[in-house]
């Protein structure tokens, strides 16, 4: 995997909206949050466009992203927000653009398909992390902000986090892939489906009822995406209990019962959590027996 050049405070970050329409006030607050971390900010030309529920046409959203990737003054690109529509861009983007000028692209939620495209089609790592008009507008925790700045400045930096819960024990190492469960499930059967063989699969989501979480996990299993994983790390599933405090936990316990690989829960990344940044495409070690998930130094 290609590690992009570091971006440190004082560098310029580009902001684009690859999917859903963006609220101007939230964008303004998030830009202030980036500036408070010491970065200069440049907005995409169409970041506040609106076409129904989208941030403009697919062509305009793609043009903004391509422009930021090609601009040598832009050190990294942080998405304004998720929201449906990012998958529209995948057939329009040229992998050579990012492979020739590697830089970090940051986001999560419905940006997950784009992050997967970057690591698989371009061979460049991508940062599953805070977005401008959501997390940064609301304010990052001190720990999340520190790690965000650290990973922008050193994409291969190691980190270590304790595990909240264990469904299946064991120890495994593999490159980290994944993101929002519903966005990944929607790509199954397409050329852009997540590649999981030998990988540590990270999954998170928000406001999905337990039966829908079960259905999407089953879809992954029936598509063969759980046959050869090294491990599964489950992040935030905020608002997914459907009125029962333990229902989604029961889904995970039943679904992964007897799994021949480590499965851990409650990792603080994803919607409505601390959303600690994760570098996709690089190796991590899951030690469910000792209670840690850690990124390995690169």
Secondary structure, DSSP 4 states (H G I P E B T S, - for coil): -BPPPP--TTSEEEEE-SSB---HHHHHHHHHHHHHTT-EEEE-TTTT--BTTBSS-HHHHHHHHHHHHH-TT--EEEES---TTGGGGTTT--HHHHHHS--EEEE-GGGHHHHHHIIIII-B-EEE---IIIIIHH---HHHHHHHHHHHH-TT--EEEE-SEEEE--EEEEEEEEEEHHHHHTTTTSTT----TTPEEEEEEES--HHHHHHHHHHHHHTTTTSS-SEEEEEEEET-STT-TTHHHHHHHHHTTT-SSEEEE--S-STTS----EEETSEEEEETTTTEEEEPP-
